[in-house]
């Protein structure tokens, strides 16, 4: 690291959503083919607050939506140099396995084993050689570090809408208007959707959906499906995107999809959740497609970067909180509470 002689860094270590501690740990040394990134901004993702998913591995340093600059370059790295402004993928595929060769990069075994060291809620992260080789993206001047934190979630949304095969003119219902839902509605509009309707239990988030382009925003407890028909020209939705893990949202999604339509389950539920499905009514009689999506591929990252660079998705408007590492605990409470916040960003250098 140019001009840096210390060997310790500050991190926000997660024990659970109500216990996030400012601690110190060694700055990770880098080896052959690796990079050290000075983290300037790191977004709190909805998956970061899924305690059931992470408690068995706690304590840990989370954070995978980052923007920063290269602080040190390992031997053998030729494409990047110290000082480059970058974002990076925490999970990267091998590009050669059965799944990658069929376009299913996000179920690649290698992708699920790769990660940052330690995580984005730290002053520095080490990128393993595989991440440095195929998961680093140079930031153009038009993209700030905080805007770079949206590249990963937007990449996931891009893959989701591709999986759902959104067609121009289709009506779209987004169930859950957190950051994922708001990105879904904006991208759907950009890709030519006809009407985009947002739902949530939070008036704050419904207003954000209106401001970001939803044709209608309705309370999730509104009479269903009559309430949807009232704002969608008498029809149900051609595409329903479930951006919340709440179990009632699944039943609502199945009640909301038009004949010949698609339901995209974008957010995970709690473990062990099952739902009865009327096979004849949904599939045989009404020709409904159910699909899911997980993560994004390197190509999705690049596409997301270019959309943000072009100003096609005004991500800066979604930032509601900028906090220091010492304030990360408050940030986790905001995201876990899912109320008066949209995007919460941690700035490790503050």
Number of C-alpha atoms within 10 A of each C-alpha: 14 8 6 7 7 9 10 13 15 19 28 28 25 25 18 20 19 13 15 24 19 16 13 14 13 12 20 16 14 18 16 12 18 22 28 26 28 25 26 26 30 31 29 25 24 17 15 19 21 16 15 10 12 17 14 9 9 13 15 18 20 25 22 25 25 34 30 29 22 22 22 20 23 19 12 11 15 10 9 19 15 15 16 15 24 23 29 28 25 25 23 27 25 15 19 11 14 12 16 18 12 10 12 16 25 22 16 21 15 16 22 13 11 18 18 20 19 22 25 32 33 31 25 29 25 26 29 21 19 19 23 24 17 16 21 22 21 17 22 13 9 11 20 18 22 23 25 30 28 29 28 28 21 27 21 24 26 25 21 23 21 12 13 22 12 20 16 13 14 18 26 30 30 28 27 27 28 26 26 23 26 26 24 27 27 20 19 26 22 12 14 14 20 17 22 26 24 30 26 23 17 18 15 15 25 24 17 22 30 16 11 19 17 24 18 18 24 21 15 19 11 12 9 12 16 14 16 23 14 11 17 20 10 11 17 24 29 24 29 28 29 25 25 23 17 15 14 11 18 21 13 17 22 17 15 23 26 20 18 15 23 24 25 22 24 24 20 18 16 14 8 5 10 10 9 6 11 10 11 10 12 20 15 10 11 15 15 21 16 15 14 17 20 17 20 24 27 22 13 20 26 17 16 25 24 17 16 20 19 12 12 13 19 15 22 15 13 19 17 12 14 17 18 18 26 19 16 27 21 18 25 23 16 20 23 20 11 19 15 12 20 22 24 23 27 29 26 24 14 11
